[in-house]
Amino acid sequence: LEAKGGWLHRVTAAWQHGRVSNFDYLLYLNLAAGRSFNDLAQWPVFPWVLRNYVTETLDLSDPANYRDLTKPVGALNPVRLEEFRKRFREMPSDAFEEG
């Protein structure tokens, strides 16, 4: 694993104490997961946190501008949730079996 050597624990502690920005911490987590800007198949992943893409200015102190992180993206609203449930029900039962 890329996270060998204890460096990730030190970075996590630094992040918890505000010495590392959220963005930099996410970069370190991606590095620990083996992700890289050098490989399109392993491009770093960043969470989708905003939900307001229509206003000209964005008030970052307004909680209404952020998505509900307690739910996966597929369950953000009842229509999306039902679409994903329907797709799951219609999926062949062996869709996740190796072979």
Secondary structure as a PSIPRED ss2 file (coil, helix, strand):
# PSIPRED VFORMAT (PSIPRED V4.0)

   1 L C   1.000  0.000  0.000
   2 E C   1.000  0.000  0.000
   3 A C   1.000  0.000  0.000
   4 K C   1.000  0.000  0.000
   5 G C   1.000  0.000  0.000
   6 G C   1.000  0.000  0.000
   7 W H   0.000  1.000  0.000
   8 L H   0.000  1.000  0.000
   9 H H   0.000  1.000  0.000
  10 R H   0.000  1.000  0.000
  11 V H   0.000  1.000  0.000
  12 T H   0.000  1.000  0.000
  13 A H   0.000  1.000  0.000
  14 A H   0.000  1.000  0.000
  15 W H   0.000  1.000  0.000
  16 Q H   0.000  1.000  0.000
  17 H C   1.000  0.000  0.000
  18 G C   1.000  0.000  0.000
  19 R C   1.000  0.000  0.000
  20 V C   1.000  0.000  0.000
  21 S C   1.000  0.000  0.000
  22 N H   0.000  1.000  0.000
  23 F H   0.000  1.000  0.000
  24 D H   0.000  1.000  0.000
  25 Y H   0.000  1.000  0.000
  26 L H   0.000  1.000  0.000
  27 L H   0.000  1.000  0.000
  28 Y H   0.000  1.000  0.000
  29 L H   0.000  1.000  0.000
  30 N H   0.000  1.000  0.000
  31 L H   0.000  1.000  0.000
  32 A H   0.000  1.000  0.000
  33 A C   1.000  0.000  0.000
  34 G C   1.000  0.000  0.000
  35 R C   1.000  0.000  0.000
  36 S C   1.000  0.000  0.000
  37 F C   1.000  0.000  0.000
  38 N C   1.000  0.000  0.000
  39 D C   1.000  0.000  0.000
  40 L H   0.000  1.000  0.000
  41 A H   0.000  1.000  0.000
  42 Q H   0.000  1.000  0.000
  43 W C   1.000  0.000  0.000
  44 P C   1.000  0.000  0.000
  45 V C   1.000  0.000  0.000
  46 F C   1.000  0.000  0.000
  47 P C   1.000  0.000  0.000
  48 W C   1.000  0.000  0.000
  49 V C   1.000  0.000  0.000
  50 L E   0.000  0.000  1.000
  51 R C   1.000  0.000  0.000
  52 N C   1.000  0.000  0.000
  53 Y C   1.000  0.000  0.000
  54 V C   1.000  0.000  0.000
  55 T C   1.000  0.000  0.000
  56 E C   1.000  0.000  0.000
  57 T C   1.000  0.000  0.000
  58 L C   1.000  0.000  0.000
  59 D C   1.000  0.000  0.000
  60 L C   1.000  0.000  0.000
  61 S C   1.000  0.000  0.000
  62 D C   1.000  0.000  0.000
  63 P H   0.000  1.000  0.000
  64 A H   0.000  1.000  0.000
  65 N H   0.000  1.000  0.000
  66 Y E   0.000  0.000  1.000
  67 R C   1.000  0.000  0.000
  68 D C   1.000  0.000  0.000
  69 L C   1.000  0.000  0.000
  70 T C   1.000  0.000  0.000
  71 K C   1.000  0.000  0.000
  72 P C   1.000  0.000  0.000
  73 V H   0.000  1.000  0.000
  74 G H   0.000  1.000  0.000
  75 A H   0.000  1.000  0.000
  76 L C   1.000  0.000  0.000
  77 N C   1.000  0.000  0.000
  78 P H   0.000  1.000  0.000
  79 V H   0.000  1.000  0.000
  80 R H   0.000  1.000  0.000
  81 L H   0.000  1.000  0.000
  82 E H   0.000  1.000  0.000
  83 E H   0.000  1.000  0.000
  84 F H   0.000  1.000  0.000
  85 R H   0.000  1.000  0.000
  86 K H   0.000  1.000  0.000
  87 R H   0.000  1.000  0.000
  88 F H   0.000  1.000  0.000
  89 R H   0.000  1.000  0.000
  90 E H   0.000  1.000  0.000
  91 M C   1.000  0.000  0.000
  92 P C   1.000  0.000  0.000
  93 S C   1.000  0.000  0.000
  94 D C   1.000  0.000  0.000
  95 A C   1.000  0.000  0.000
  96 F C   1.000  0.000  0.000
  97 E C   1.000  0.000  0.000
  98 E C   1.000  0.000  0.000
  99 G C   1.000  0.000  0.000
